[in-house]
């Protein structure tokens, strides 16, 4: 994992979609060492700072995107973001060993940015509008969450990263935002 300084904070370099680690399925992981807790903290800083300083609308980041072979992702608390109409990410949640246990047949087109694909590309992907996801929190407690709309699409996108699948592969079309 390659780090660099961004506005005085250590952040990770986000890997491009062509990187081999983003093509691998990542398997379960449960226990964290102190060093891994530091890595997780840097990953959260990476998500927050990429949004703040680069005006990138990324609301989540999967561990493989920064070269960390752990089955986890971090995601902005979307409800808090919307309630506070926050410009920057306020709170980040950690999802360890996430697994979708139920998907609706109701599909929607999700227009997806991704920190690993070129910033001018938006992948249009068909996603389930509602999902139920099981995951573990950092205390090792199994959690179940139901998500709908944008949040459901984000969870599906991040789990795809953990399974070695990227949004460009699943896209029904790709929009070049520079040509809009």
N, C-alpha and C positions, 0 to 999 in steps of 0.2 A: 504494500500500500504506500503510495507516494503522497507525501504531505508537502504543503507549502504555506507561507504566511499570506493571509488576506486580511487587510485592515488590522493587523496585530494579532489575529487569531490563527491558530493552526487549523488548516482544513485539508481534506483529501482531494486529490485530483480525481475527477469523475471519469471513469473509463469510457471510451467510445464503444458503440454497439458492436464493432468488429472484433473487440477483444475476446480471446478464447474463454475467459472465465464467465462471460455473459452468455455462453452457449452451453454451460454445464448445469445439470440439475444439482441443487444444493440439498444435502440431507440434514436431518434433525440435529439440533444442538441444544443442550440444556443448561450446563453450568458455565458461569463466567468467572474468569480470574480477574484480579485487579487490573492487569494490563488490558484485558478485553473491555472492562468498564471504561477505561480511558479511551479506547478505540471507539466505543459506542458514543461517548461524549463528543469526540471529534467528528463523528458521523453526523450527529445532531447539529453541531455548529456548522458543518458543511451545508446541510439543507437550509438552515436559517440564513447563512451569509450569501449563498448563491442567490436566494430570493431577494434579499435586501440590496445587494450591491450590483447584481446583474439584471435586475428586474425580470427574472425568469419566473414563470408561474409554475414552479415545481412544488408540489405539496407533500411529496413523499420521496423516499430514497431507499432502495434495497441494498443490503450489504454487498452483494457481488458488484454493484456499480462502482464501489470504491476499492475493489480487489479483496474484499473480506469474504471468505468462504464460510459464511454462517447463514442459517436459514432464518433471517429476520429482516424486518424493514421498519423504518420510522416514518411517521405520518403526522402532519399537522392536525390538531384538533379542529376539524372543520366547523363544528357547531359553534365553538368559541370564536373562531375567525369571523364567521358570518354575523354572530350576535354583536360582536364589538366593532364590526366593519373595519377590522384591523388590516393595515397595509402590509404589515410584517407578521411573520409567524410568532404567535404568542406562546403556544404550548405544543409539545411534540410527544406523541405516544409511541411506545415500542411494542412491536408485535413479533413474538418469538414462536417459531414453528407454526406459522399460520396455515390453515387448511380450510378450504371452502367445503362446507358440508351440505349446503343446499343452494340451488340457483333457481330463479324463476325462469319460465319460458318466455316472459315478456322481455324482448330485446330492445335496446336503444343504441343509437350511434353515439359513440364517445369520441370526441375530438381531443386527442392526447398529445401533450408535449412530453418530452422525456429528456432528462439531463444527459443521457448517453447518445441521443441522436442529434444531428445538426439542428441548431436553434430555429432555423427557418422552416423545418419540416413538422407538420402536424399529421399524425396518423389517425385516420377515421376507422375505428374498430367497433364491431358489433359486440356488445356486452350485455349480460343479464342486468336488468334494472334493479332487481332485489337479490340479495344473497344473505346467507347465514354463514359466518366464519367462526371457526374455533381457533384459539391461539393460547399462548401462555404469556403471562406478564413476567416482569423481572423477578418476582418473588417465587416463580414457579407454579403459580395458581392458574389452573385452566379457566379460560374465559370464553364466553360465546357472545357474539355481537351480531345484530341484524343491521344491514346497511341497505340504503336505497339511493338511486340516482348517482350523483357525482362520487359520493363516498364509496358506493359499491364498485364503481368503475375503477377508482384508485386502488382499492384492495385487489381487484382482479389483475390490474396492470402490474402491481408489485409482486404478487404471487407468480405471475408469468415470469418475471425476472428470476425468481428463485427456482423456477423450473427450466431455465435456460431458453425461454421464449421472449422475443421482443415485439413491441407494438408494430413495427414495420412489417414483420412477418405475418401478422394477423390482420393488417389493414385491408379494408375494402377499397380504400383510396388514400392518397397522400396529398396533402395541401401544401404548396410552397407559399409560405406567408409573405415572402418578398414580392410575390406576383399578385397579391390581393389588391 
